[in-house]
């Protein structure tokens, strides 16, 4: 339990995702940004000057020991998440780690073991789980809005030009589409459906050897689920949940969903609300929103920031209450996704 109702956050890292967090924390209810750390003091100071009341530090340890923060958000490349999370745990400093928690399952298990020993709060920043539309969609499903679930589909993909030096394709930088994109639909599949009884999958390798595309087939009791991710194409970027009484759609882009929509049928969903970013798809979605359609019910949940404010609120509340985990997103949830990814990547890649 902290001494204040306001959780003071420090950020490790100064890249794009760190700036997104710093912008969104302004919309959180009981959280404030007070510090940032980077390996470069110049970078830390440059970042800090853009945000009132933020102090820059040349190292994570210096920031942790400053007395200016109650928690750390790790926004560095995933190859150093392990060491930085352990540094926070050693200092009994609550830590929120950007997804993926680590570059592999063994590192994640290290973090879980250390957190249990030191009784420290650790959470993966799977921010899409906390979006109001996603949480409302889950509640609607539990209340039977579309009846018994029959099928789940999630596709997250965009075309990334191949560059062996890019973090997306460089194994040394934690590259690979499953860790970068696949964690989102896999985490949300479990969030909606529970624990899969069977996991199967295939993947294709980039010239550098990392996974450039993947498809997973999952079985949740009586529900068939298909999850796809890729850097080779622009995808539908939707979640589609088919039930006995209707079809629920989140997105595009489902990882930043601001509404969920229920359609009377899959045919109507694909006609009125197709996935993708092409002109035709965008025009059809715009047209369907501009006129009432029979068999279509929209449930909007707009927000001010980019969507990270809700996980900031959730993590801050858990820390303030003295919890070791946030109940909606435990380390076991993170480990389960990393196990699925590891299971698929242990197989030989498909050939063209």
NORMO-V748070 format. One record per residue. N is the residue number from 0. RES is the residue in three letters. SS is DSSP state (alpha for helix, beta for strand, coil for the rest). OMEGA is omega in whole degrees, 0 to 359 (none if undefined). D_LAST is the distance of its C-alpha to the last C-alpha in Angstrom with 2 decimals. Layout:
n=N res=RES ss=SS omega=OMEGA d_last=D_LAST
n=N res=RES ss=SS omega=OMEGA d_last=D_LAST
This chain:
n=0 res=UNK ss=coil omega=180 d_last=54.46
n=1 res=UNK ss=coil omega=182 d_last=54.79
n=2 res=UNK ss=coil omega=184 d_last=58.16
n=3 res=UNK ss=coil omega=174 d_last=57.11
n=4 res=UNK ss=coil omega=180 d_last=55.56
n=5 res=UNK ss=coil omega=176 d_last=53.35
n=6 res=UNK ss=beta omega=180 d_last=50.42
n=7 res=UNK ss=beta omega=185 d_last=50.10
n=8 res=UNK ss=beta omega=169 d_last=46.50
n=9 res=UNK ss=beta omega=180 d_last=45.27
n=10 res=UNK ss=beta omega=170 d_last=41.77
n=11 res=UNK ss=beta omega=182 d_last=39.94
n=12 res=UNK ss=coil omega=184 d_last=37.84
n=13 res=UNK ss=coil omega=182 d_last=38.34
n=14 res=UNK ss=coil omega=185 d_last=34.97
n=15 res=UNK ss=alpha omega=184 d_last=33.87
n=16 res=UNK ss=alpha omega=176 d_last=33.77
n=17 res=UNK ss=alpha omega=179 d_last=37.18
n=18 res=UNK ss=alpha omega=178 d_last=38.65
n=19 res=UNK ss=alpha omega=178 d_last=37.34
n=20 res=UNK ss=alpha omega=181 d_last=39.07
n=21 res=UNK ss=alpha omega=177 d_last=42.20
n=22 res=UNK ss=alpha omega=184 d_last=42.35
n=23 res=UNK ss=alpha omega=182 d_last=41.86
n=24 res=UNK ss=alpha omega=177 d_last=44.38
n=25 res=UNK ss=alpha omega=181 d_last=47.07
n=26 res=UNK ss=alpha omega=178 d_last=46.39
n=27 res=UNK ss=coil omega=187 d_last=46.58
n=28 res=UNK ss=coil omega=188 d_last=49.88
n=29 res=UNK ss=coil omega=180 d_last=50.97
n=30 res=UNK ss=beta omega=181 d_last=48.86
n=31 res=UNK ss=beta omega=176 d_last=49.43
n=32 res=UNK ss=beta omega=182 d_last=47.59
n=33 res=UNK ss=beta omega=184 d_last=49.90
n=34 res=UNK ss=beta omega=174 d_last=47.87
n=35 res=UNK ss=beta omega=180 d_last=44.72
n=36 res=UNK ss=beta omega=177 d_last=43.63
n=37 res=UNK ss=coil omega=175 d_last=41.47
n=38 res=UNK ss=coil omega=178 d_last=41.23
n=39 res=UNK ss=coil omega=179 d_last=42.83
n=40 res=UNK ss=alpha omega=178 d_last=46.26
n=41 res=UNK ss=alpha omega=180 d_last=45.93
n=42 res=UNK ss=alpha omega=180 d_last=42.77
n=43 res=UNK ss=alpha omega=181 d_last=44.51
n=44 res=UNK ss=alpha omega=179 d_last=47.64
n=45 res=UNK ss=alpha omega=177 d_last=45.82
n=46 res=UNK ss=alpha omega=187 d_last=44.00
n=47 res=UNK ss=alpha omega=185 d_last=47.24
n=48 res=UNK ss=coil omega=179 d_last=49.31
n=49 res=UNK ss=coil omega=184 d_last=47.33
n=50 res=UNK ss=coil omega=183 d_last=48.43
n=51 res=UNK ss=coil omega=174 d_last=52.06
n=52 res=UNK ss=coil omega=181 d_last=53.27
n=53 res=UNK ss=coil omega=179 d_last=50.23
n=54 res=UNK ss=beta omega=179 d_last=50.77
n=55 res=UNK ss=beta omega=179 d_last=48.28
n=56 res=UNK ss=beta omega=183 d_last=47.80
n=57 res=UNK ss=coil omega=177 d_last=46.28
n=58 res=UNK ss=coil omega=177 d_last=44.91
n=59 res=UNK ss=alpha omega=181 d_last=43.93
n=60 res=UNK ss=alpha omega=179 d_last=46.80
n=61 res=UNK ss=alpha omega=179 d_last=49.30
n=62 res=UNK ss=alpha omega=180 d_last=48.27
n=63 res=UNK ss=alpha omega=183 d_last=48.45
n=64 res=UNK ss=coil omega=187 d_last=51.90
n=65 res=UNK ss=coil omega=186 d_last=53.27
n=66 res=UNK ss=coil omega=183 d_last=54.67
n=67 res=UNK ss=coil omega=186 d_last=53.22
n=68 res=UNK ss=coil omega=175 d_last=50.39
n=69 res=UNK ss=coil omega=183 d_last=49.98
n=70 res=UNK ss=beta omega=181 d_last=46.18
n=71 res=UNK ss=beta omega=169 d_last=43.12
n=72 res=UNK ss=beta omega=181 d_last=39.88
n=73 res=UNK ss=beta omega=184 d_last=37.17
n=74 res=UNK ss=coil omega=181 d_last=34.98
n=75 res=UNK ss=coil omega=176 d_last=33.55
n=76 res=UNK ss=coil omega=188 d_last=29.97
n=77 res=UNK ss=alpha omega=178 d_last=28.82
n=78 res=UNK ss=alpha omega=178 d_last=29.01
n=79 res=UNK ss=alpha omega=177 d_last=32.80
n=80 res=UNK ss=alpha omega=184 d_last=33.37
n=81 res=UNK ss=alpha omega=184 d_last=34.27
n=82 res=UNK ss=alpha omega=181 d_last=37.05
n=83 res=UNK ss=alpha omega=176 d_last=38.44
n=84 res=UNK ss=alpha omega=179 d_last=38.56
n=85 res=UNK ss=alpha omega=177 d_last=40.38
n=86 res=UNK ss=alpha omega=178 d_last=42.81
n=87 res=UNK ss=alpha omega=180 d_last=43.66
n=88 res=UNK ss=alpha omega=179 d_last=44.05
n=89 res=UNK ss=alpha omega=180 d_last=46.33
n=90 res=UNK ss=coil omega=183 d_last=48.49
n=91 res=UNK ss=coil omega=179 d_last=48.50
n=92 res=UNK ss=coil omega=178 d_last=47.05
n=93 res=UNK ss=beta omega=186 d_last=45.07
n=94 res=UNK ss=beta omega=174 d_last=41.51
n=95 res=UNK ss=beta omega=188 d_last=38.87
n=96 res=UNK ss=beta omega=179 d_last=35.46
n=97 res=UNK ss=beta omega=180 d_last=32.79
n=98 res=UNK ss=coil omega=346 d_last=29.56
n=99 res=UNK ss=coil omega=181 d_last=27.80
n=100 res=UNK ss=coil omega=178 d_last=30.92
n=101 res=UNK ss=coil omega=181 d_last=29.37
n=102 res=UNK ss=coil omega=178 d_last=26.20
n=103 res=UNK ss=coil omega=184 d_last=26.20
n=104 res=UNK ss=alpha omega=182 d_last=28.16
n=105 res=UNK ss=alpha omega=178 d_last=30.61
n=106 res=UNK ss=alpha omega=178 d_last=31.85
n=107 res=UNK ss=alpha omega=177 d_last=32.37
n=108 res=UNK ss=alpha omega=175 d_last=34.35
n=109 res=UNK ss=alpha omega=182 d_last=36.47
n=110 res=UNK ss=alpha omega=180 d_last=37.30
n=111 res=UNK ss=alpha omega=180 d_last=38.24
n=112 res=UNK ss=alpha omega=180 d_last=40.46
n=113 res=UNK ss=alpha omega=180 d_last=42.16
n=114 res=UNK ss=alpha omega=180 d_last=42.78
n=115 res=UNK ss=alpha omega=181 d_last=44.36
n=116 res=UNK ss=alpha omega=184 d_last=46.61
n=117 res=UNK ss=alpha omega=182 d_last=47.79
n=118 res=UNK ss=coil omega=181 d_last=47.82
n=119 res=UNK ss=coil omega=177 d_last=45.94
n=120 res=UNK ss=coil omega=175 d_last=44.12
n=121 res=UNK ss=beta omega=180 d_last=40.35
n=122 res=UNK ss=beta omega=172 d_last=37.96
n=123 res=UNK ss=beta omega=183 d_last=34.39
n=124 res=UNK ss=beta omega=176 d_last=34.43
n=125 res=UNK ss=coil omega=194 d_last=32.37
n=126 res=UNK ss=alpha omega=181 d_last=34.34
n=127 res=UNK ss=alpha omega=178 d_last=32.77
n=128 res=UNK ss=alpha omega=187 d_last=34.50
n=129 res=UNK ss=alpha omega=178 d_last=37.80
n=130 res=UNK ss=coil omega=181 d_last=37.43
n=131 res=UNK ss=alpha omega=180 d_last=40.33
n=132 res=UNK ss=alpha omega=180 d_last=38.19
n=133 res=UNK ss=alpha omega=180 d_last=35.87
n=134 res=UNK ss=alpha omega=178 d_last=38.90
n=135 res=UNK ss=alpha omega=178 d_last=40.71
n=136 res=UNK ss=alpha omega=178 d_last=37.79
n=137 res=UNK ss=alpha omega=179 d_last=37.73
n=138 res=UNK ss=alpha omega=179 d_last=41.49
n=139 res=UNK ss=alpha omega=178 d_last=41.33
n=140 res=UNK ss=alpha omega=180 d_last=38.92
n=141 res=UNK ss=alpha omega=178 d_last=41.22
n=142 res=UNK ss=coil omega=173 d_last=44.11
n=143 res=UNK ss=coil omega=184 d_last=42.42
n=144 res=UNK ss=coil omega=178 d_last=41.70
n=145 res=UNK ss=coil omega=178 d_last=38.92
n=146 res=UNK ss=coil omega=179 d_last=39.99
n=147 res=UNK ss=coil omega=181 d_last=37.98
n=148 res=UNK ss=beta omega=181 d_last=34.35
n=149 res=UNK ss=beta omega=187 d_last=31.89
n=150 res=UNK ss=beta omega=179 d_last=28.48
n=151 res=UNK ss=beta omega=176 d_last=27.06
n=152 res=UNK ss=beta omega=175 d_last=24.11
n=153 res=UNK ss=beta omega=180 d_last=23.21
n=154 res=UNK ss=beta omega=178 d_last=20.61
n=155 res=UNK ss=beta omega=185 d_last=20.81
n=156 res=UNK ss=beta omega=166 d_last=18.53
n=157 res=UNK ss=coil omega=186 d_last=19.18
n=158 res=UNK ss=coil omega=179 d_last=17.49
n=159 res=UNK ss=coil omega=179 d_last=18.22
n=160 res=UNK ss=coil omega=184 d_last=17.85
n=161 res=UNK ss=coil omega=175 d_last=16.19
n=162 res=UNK ss=coil omega=184 d_last=19.05
n=163 res=UNK ss=coil omega=179 d_last=18.92
n=164 res=UNK ss=coil omega=180 d_last=22.60
n=165 res=UNK ss=coil omega=178 d_last=22.34
n=166 res=UNK ss=coil omega=180 d_last=23.15
n=167 res=UNK ss=coil omega=189 d_last=20.04
n=168 res=UNK ss=coil omega=183 d_last=17.77
n=169 res=UNK ss=coil omega=181 d_last=20.38
n=170 res=UNK ss=alpha omega=181 d_last=20.71
n=171 res=UNK ss=alpha omega=179 d_last=24.37
n=172 res=UNK ss=alpha omega=179 d_last=25.04
n=173 res=UNK ss=coil omega=183 d_last=23.54
n=174 res=UNK ss=coil omega=180 d_last=20.33
n=175 res=UNK ss=coil omega=187 d_last=17.58
n=176 res=UNK ss=alpha omega=181 d_last=17.22
n=177 res=UNK ss=alpha omega=178 d_last=18.63
n=178 res=UNK ss=alpha omega=183 d_last=21.79
n=179 res=UNK ss=alpha omega=182 d_last=22.19
n=180 res=UNK ss=alpha omega=187 d_last=21.53
n=181 res=UNK ss=alpha omega=180 d_last=20.73
n=182 res=UNK ss=alpha omega=182 d_last=24.21
n=183 res=UNK ss=alpha omega=182 d_last=25.85
n=184 res=UNK ss=alpha omega=179 d_last=24.65
n=185 res=UNK ss=alpha omega=178 d_last=24.76
n=186 res=UNK ss=alpha omega=181 d_last=28.28
n=187 res=UNK ss=alpha omega=175 d_last=29.39
n=188 res=UNK ss=alpha omega=178 d_last=28.09
n=189 res=UNK ss=alpha omega=180 d_last=30.39
n=190 res=UNK ss=alpha omega=181 d_last=33.11
n=191 res=UNK ss=alpha omega=193 d_last=33.26
n=192 res=UNK ss=alpha omega=182 d_last=32.57
n=193 res=UNK ss=coil omega=185 d_last=33.54
n=194 res=UNK ss=coil omega=179 d_last=31.93
n=195 res=UNK ss=coil omega=176 d_last=28.96
n=196 res=UNK ss=coil omega=182 d_last=29.65
n=197 res=UNK ss=beta omega=179 d_last=26.04
n=198 res=UNK ss=beta omega=175 d_last=22.81
n=199 res=UNK ss=beta omega=180 d_last=19.32
n=200 res=UNK ss=beta omega=177 d_last=15.99
n=201 res=UNK ss=beta omega=178 d_last=12.32
n=202 res=UNK ss=beta omega=176 d_last=10.75
n=203 res=UNK ss=beta omega=183 d_last=7.99
n=204 res=UNK ss=beta omega=168 d_last=9.39
n=205 res=UNK ss=coil omega=177 d_last=10.78
n=206 res=UNK ss=coil omega=179 d_last=11.72
n=207 res=UNK ss=coil omega=178 d_last=14.93
n=208 res=UNK ss=coil omega=179 d_last=13.63
n=209 res=UNK ss=coil omega=180 d_last=14.79
n=210 res=UNK ss=beta omega=180 d_last=13.17
n=211 res=UNK ss=beta omega=175 d_last=12.18
n=212 res=UNK ss=beta omega=181 d_last=11.76
n=213 res=UNK ss=beta omega=174 d_last=13.05
n=214 res=UNK ss=beta omega=179 d_last=14.66
n=215 res=UNK ss=beta omega=173 d_last=17.79
n=216 res=UNK ss=beta omega=184 d_last=19.94
n=217 res=UNK ss=beta omega=176 d_last=23.53
n=218 res=UNK ss=beta omega=177 d_last=26.71
n=219 res=UNK ss=beta omega=183 d_last=30.04
n=220 res=UNK ss=coil omega=182 d_last=32.79
n=221 res=UNK ss=coil omega=184 d_last=32.60
n=222 res=UNK ss=beta omega=175 d_last=30.14
n=223 res=UNK ss=beta omega=182 d_last=26.43
n=224 res=UNK ss=beta omega=178 d_last=24.52
n=225 res=UNK ss=beta omega=181 d_last=21.03
n=226 res=UNK ss=beta omega=180 d_last=20.06
n=227 res=UNK ss=beta omega=174 d_last=17.12
n=228 res=UNK ss=beta omega=185 d_last=16.75
n=229 res=UNK ss=beta omega=168 d_last=14.61
n=230 res=UNK ss=coil omega=185 d_last=15.19
n=231 res=UNK ss=coil omega=186 d_last=12.75
n=232 res=UNK ss=coil omega=170 d_last=15.11
n=233 res=UNK ss=coil omega=187 d_last=18.74
n=234 res=UNK ss=coil omega=177 d_last=19.29
n=235 res=UNK ss=coil omega=177 d_last=22.29
n=236 res=UNK ss=coil omega=177 d_last=23.71
n=237 res=UNK ss=beta omega=160 d_last=25.97
n=238 res=UNK ss=beta omega=178 d_last=27.14
n=239 res=UNK ss=beta omega=179 d_last=28.20
n=240 res=UNK ss=beta omega=182 d_last=30.51
n=241 res=UNK ss=beta omega=178 d_last=31.62
n=242 res=UNK ss=beta omega=181 d_last=34.97
n=243 res=UNK ss=coil omega=185 d_last=37.51
n=244 res=UNK ss=coil omega=182 d_last=39.60
n=245 res=UNK ss=coil omega=183 d_last=37.22
n=246 res=UNK ss=beta omega=178 d_last=34.03
n=247 res=UNK ss=beta omega=179 d_last=33.95
n=248 res=UNK ss=beta omega=171 d_last=31.78
n=249 res=UNK ss=beta omega=180 d_last=31.47
n=250 res=UNK ss=beta omega=0 d_last=30.08
n=251 res=UNK ss=coil omega=0 d_last=28.45
n=252 res=UNK ss=coil omega=190 d_last=28.41
n=253 res=UNK ss=alpha omega=180 d_last=29.08
n=254 res=UNK ss=alpha omega=176 d_last=29.32
n=255 res=UNK ss=alpha omega=188 d_last=32.31
n=256 res=UNK ss=coil omega=175 d_last=33.58
n=257 res=UNK ss=coil omega=175 d_last=37.14
n=258 res=UNK ss=beta omega=163 d_last=37.53
n=259 res=UNK ss=beta omega=183 d_last=36.40
n=260 res=UNK ss=beta omega=177 d_last=36.86
n=261 res=UNK ss=beta omega=180 d_last=37.57
n=262 res=UNK ss=beta omega=181 d_last=36.88
n=263 res=UNK ss=coil omega=182 d_last=38.39
n=264 res=UNK ss=coil omega=176 d_last=35.09
n=265 res=UNK ss=alpha omega=180 d_last=31.33
n=266 res=UNK ss=alpha omega=179 d_last=31.74
n=267 res=UNK ss=alpha omega=179 d_last=34.29
n=268 res=UNK ss=alpha omega=181 d_last=32.23
n=269 res=UNK ss=alpha omega=180 d_last=29.26
n=270 res=UNK ss=alpha omega=187 d_last=31.77
n=271 res=UNK ss=alpha omega=187 d_last=34.04
n=272 res=UNK ss=coil omega=181 d_last=31.80
n=273 res=UNK ss=coil omega=177 d_last=28.17
n=274 res=UNK ss=coil omega=175 d_last=25.74
n=275 res=UNK ss=coil omega=183 d_last=24.21
n=276 res=UNK ss=coil omega=179 d_last=26.00
n=277 res=UNK ss=coil omega=184 d_last=26.00
n=278 res=UNK ss=alpha omega=181 d_last=29.47
n=279 res=UNK ss=alpha omega=180 d_last=29.70
n=280 res=UNK ss=alpha omega=180 d_last=28.83
n=281 res=UNK ss=alpha omega=179 d_last=31.30
n=282 res=UNK ss=alpha omega=179 d_last=33.99
n=283 res=UNK ss=alpha omega=177 d_last=33.73
n=284 res=UNK ss=alpha omega=180 d_last=34.04
n=285 res=UNK ss=alpha omega=180 d_last=36.96
n=286 res=UNK ss=alpha omega=182 d_last=38.65
n=287 res=UNK ss=alpha omega=178 d_last=38.41
n=288 res=UNK ss=alpha omega=186 d_last=39.99
n=289 res=UNK ss=alpha omega=181 d_last=42.79
n=290 res=UNK ss=coil omega=177 d_last=44.12
n=291 res=UNK ss=coil omega=179 d_last=44.87
n=292 res=UNK ss=coil omega=175 d_last=42.74
n=293 res=UNK ss=coil omega=179 d_last=43.82
n=294 res=UNK ss=coil omega=180 d_last=41.60
n=295 res=UNK ss=beta omega=177 d_last=40.35
n=296 res=UNK ss=beta omega=181 d_last=41.75
n=297 res=UNK ss=beta omega=181 d_last=40.77
n=298 res=UNK ss=beta omega=184 d_last=41.62
n=299 res=UNK ss=beta omega=176 d_last=41.55
n=300 res=UNK ss=coil omega=183 d_last=41.76
n=301 res=UNK ss=coil omega=177 d_last=41.91
n=302 res=UNK ss=coil omega=189 d_last=42.34
n=303 res=UNK ss=coil omega=184 d_last=43.48
n=304 res=UNK ss=coil omega=178 d_last=41.05
n=305 res=UNK ss=coil omega=177 d_last=37.27
n=306 res=UNK ss=coil omega=182 d_last=37.35
n=307 res=UNK ss=coil omega=183 d_last=37.78
n=308 res=UNK ss=alpha omega=184 d_last=41.52
n=309 res=UNK ss=alpha omega=175 d_last=41.21
n=310 res=UNK ss=alpha omega=176 d_last=39.55
n=311 res=UNK ss=alpha omega=177 d_last=42.15
n=312 res=UNK ss=alpha omega=183 d_last=44.87
n=313 res=UNK ss=alpha omega=179 d_last=43.51
n=314 res=UNK ss=alpha omega=180 d_last=43.16
n=315 res=UNK ss=alpha omega=179 d_last=46.56
n=316 res=UNK ss=alpha omega=180 d_last=48.25
n=317 res=UNK ss=alpha omega=179 d_last=46.92
n=318 res=UNK ss=alpha omega=181 d_last=48.08
n=319 res=UNK ss=alpha omega=180 d_last=51.43
n=320 res=UNK ss=coil omega=179 d_last=51.97
n=321 res=UNK ss=coil omega=178 d_last=51.30
n=322 res=UNK ss=coil omega=176 d_last=48.22
n=323 res=UNK ss=coil omega=177 d_last=45.69
n=324 res=UNK ss=coil omega=172 d_last=42.77
n=325 res=UNK ss=coil omega=190 d_last=42.20
n=326 res=UNK ss=coil omega=182 d_last=42.31
n=327 res=UNK ss=coil omega=186 d_last=39.51
n=328 res=UNK ss=coil omega=184 d_last=36.99
n=329 res=UNK ss=coil omega=177 d_last=37.77
n=330 res=UNK ss=alpha omega=177 d_last=36.05
n=331 res=UNK ss=alpha omega=175 d_last=35.13
n=332 res=UNK ss=alpha omega=178 d_last=33.07
n=333 res=UNK ss=alpha omega=180 d_last=31.22
n=334 res=UNK ss=alpha omega=181 d_last=30.78
n=335 res=UNK ss=alpha omega=179 d_last=29.42
n=336 res=UNK ss=alpha omega=179 d_last=26.57
n=337 res=UNK ss=alpha omega=176 d_last=25.78
n=338 res=UNK ss=alpha omega=179 d_last=25.84
n=339 res=UNK ss=alpha omega=179 d_last=23.28
n=340 res=UNK ss=alpha omega=179 d_last=20.92
n=341 res=UNK ss=alpha omega=179 d_last=21.64
n=342 res=UNK ss=alpha omega=180 d_last=21.12
n=343 res=UNK ss=alpha omega=183 d_last=17.55
n=344 res=UNK ss=alpha omega=176 d_last=16.68
n=345 res=UNK ss=coil omega=179 d_last=18.37
n=346 res=UNK ss=coil omega=177 d_last=15.55
n=347 res=UNK ss=coil omega=179 d_last=12.64
n=348 res=UNK ss=coil omega=174 d_last=9.55
n=349 res=UNK ss=beta omega=175 d_last=6.63
n=350 res=UNK ss=coil omega=183 d_last=3.79
n=351 res=UNK ss=coil omega=none d_last=0.00
